[in-house]
Amino acid sequence: MAKDLIPQEVVENKIFMLRGKKVMLDNDLARLYGVATKALNRAVRRNIERFPGDFMFQLTMAEANTVSRCQIGTLKQGQNIKYLPYVFTENGVAMLSSVLNSRRAIDVNIQIMRTFSRMRSFLALHSDLQRKLEELEKKYDAQFKSVFDAIKMLMAPPEEPDPGHRKIIGFKPEK
């Protein structure tokens, strides 16, 4: 396989869950493709019949505010989002290669499709392991309970730290 244009981790970090679907933001895709977000959206509007609602949708203001803080960076005080961003599902990203006619768009698109496939395989493997673990647990119930508990703990997603709780760092003089 040829050297990837963009590291897989970069592409993976641009994919997130919204409305129960894995999606990518229009500005992230534009950056990966090497085009302006306005140009990407213009190409989509010219070919809108190729992008039904399950391929692409526009965010609501609440979603855009949430995504802008998480994905784009915090807006400065008093600034508003000028245009509500679009997000593309895996099928929408695949369709983008047909409306963006450049070699880079094709190469980046292939990479994004491979990343979506890897993520899907990993999730399928993870759920398959979970099912097999439950079967083994039923079979060897009390004998290996602590082993099963430890494995389940390792398979659980990491807990997010409480954003309101901050660890105080530095020297505290005694009174």
C-alpha positions in Angstrom: 0.0 0.0 0.0 1.3 3.5 -0.9 2.2 5.9 1.9 -0.9 7.5 3.2 -1.5 11.2 2.4 -2.8 11.9 5.8 -2.1 9.8 8.9 -5.0 7.5 9.8 -5.2 8.9 13.3 -5.9 12.4 11.9 -8.8 11.0 9.8 -10.1 9.0 12.8 -10.1 12.1 15.0 -12.3 13.9 12.4 -15.1 11.2 12.6 -17.6 11.6 15.4 -21.1 10.4 16.4 -24.0 12.7 15.8 -27.7 11.8 15.6 -26.6 8.1 15.9 -24.4 8.3 12.8 -20.7 8.5 12.2 -20.1 11.9 10.5 -17.5 14.3 9.4 -17.8 18.1 9.3 -17.7 20.0 6.0 -14.7 22.2 7.1 -12.7 19.1 8.2 -13.3 17.4 4.9 -12.5 20.6 3.0 -9.1 20.9 4.8 -8.4 17.2 4.1 -9.2 17.7 0.4 -7.2 20.9 0.2 -10.2 23.1 -0.8 -12.1 25.9 0.8 -15.2 24.9 2.8 -17.2 27.3 0.6 -16.0 25.5 -2.6 -16.8 22.1 -1.1 -20.3 23.2 -0.2 -20.8 24.9 -3.6 -19.9 21.7 -5.4 -22.4 19.8 -3.1 -25.2 22.4 -3.8 -24.6 22.0 -7.6 -25.1 18.2 -7.2 -27.6 18.2 -4.4 -29.6 15.3 -5.9 -26.6 13.1 -5.0 -26.8 14.0 -1.3 -30.1 12.8 0.3 -30.7 13.3 4.0 -28.9 10.1 5.0 -25.8 11.2 3.1 -25.6 14.8 4.4 -27.5 17.1 6.7 -27.1 20.6 8.2 -26.6 21.0 11.9 -29.0 22.8 14.1 -27.7 25.8 16.0 -27.5 23.8 19.3 -25.5 21.0 17.5 -23.3 23.6 15.8 -22.6 25.3 19.2 -21.7 21.9 20.7 -19.6 20.8 17.8 -17.9 24.2 17.5 -16.6 24.0 21.1 -15.5 20.4 20.7 -14.3 20.1 17.1 -13.5 23.6 15.8 -12.4 25.4 19.0 -14.1 27.8 21.3 -15.5 30.9 19.6 -14.4 34.2 21.0 -16.8 36.1 23.2 -19.5 37.8 21.1 -18.8 35.8 17.9 -21.5 33.7 16.3 -21.4 30.9 13.8 -22.0 32.6 10.4 -23.2 29.5 8.6 -24.5 26.3 10.1 -22.1 23.6 9.1 -23.0 20.5 7.1 -21.9 17.0 8.1 -21.4 14.0 5.8 -22.1 10.4 6.7 -19.9 7.6 5.2 -22.1 7.5 2.1 -21.9 11.2 1.7 -18.1 11.2 2.0 -18.0 8.5 -0.7 -20.3 10.6 -2.9 -18.0 13.7 -2.5 -15.3 12.0 -4.7 -17.7 12.2 -7.6 -18.3 16.0 -7.2 -14.7 17.0 -6.3 -12.7 16.3 -9.4 -9.1 16.3 -8.3 -6.5 13.6 -7.8 -6.0 14.7 -4.1 -9.8 14.4 -3.5 -9.8 10.9 -4.9 -6.7 9.8 -2.8 -8.0 11.4 0.4 -11.4 9.9 -0.2 -9.9 6.4 -0.5 -8.2 6.9 2.8 -11.3 8.1 4.5 -13.3 5.1 3.2 -10.6 2.7 4.5 -10.7 4.4 7.9 -14.5 4.1 8.1 -14.1 0.4 7.2 -11.4 -0.2 9.9 -13.6 1.5 12.5 -16.6 -0.7 11.5 -14.4 -3.9 11.7 -13.1 -2.9 15.0 -16.5 -2.3 16.4 -17.8 -5.6 15.0 -14.9 -7.4 16.6 -15.4 -5.6 19.9 -19.1 -6.6 20.0 -18.2 -10.2 18.9 -15.7 -10.4 21.8 -18.3 -9.1 24.2 -20.8 -11.8 23.1 -18.2 -14.6 23.4 -17.2 -13.3 26.9 -20.8 -13.4 28.0 -21.1 -17.0 26.7 -18.0 -18.0 28.6 -19.2 -16.3 31.7 -22.4 -18.3 31.7 -20.4 -21.5 31.2 -17.8 -20.9 33.9 -19.8 -18.7 36.2 -18.3 -18.5 39.7 -14.9 -20.1 38.9 -13.6 -17.2 36.9 -15.8 -14.3 38.1 -12.9 -12.1 39.0 -11.2 -12.7 35.6 -14.4 -11.9 33.8 -14.9 -8.7 35.9 -11.3 -7.6 35.1 -11.8 -8.2 31.3 -15.1 -6.3 31.3 -13.4 -3.4 33.1 -10.7 -3.3 30.5 -13.2 -3.4 27.6 -15.3 -0.6 29.1 -14.7 2.8 27.5 -12.6 5.2 29.6 -14.6 7.5 31.9 -14.6 11.2 31.0 -13.2 13.4 33.8 -15.7 15.7 35.4 -15.1 19.1 33.7 -16.1 21.0 36.9 -13.5 19.1 39.0 -10.0 20.5 38.5 -7.0 19.1 40.3 -5.1 21.9 42.0 -1.4 22.0 41.0 1.3 23.9 42.8 2.7 24.7 46.2 0.3 25.3 49.1 2.0 27.1 52.1 1.0 25.8 55.5 -0.9 28.3 57.7 
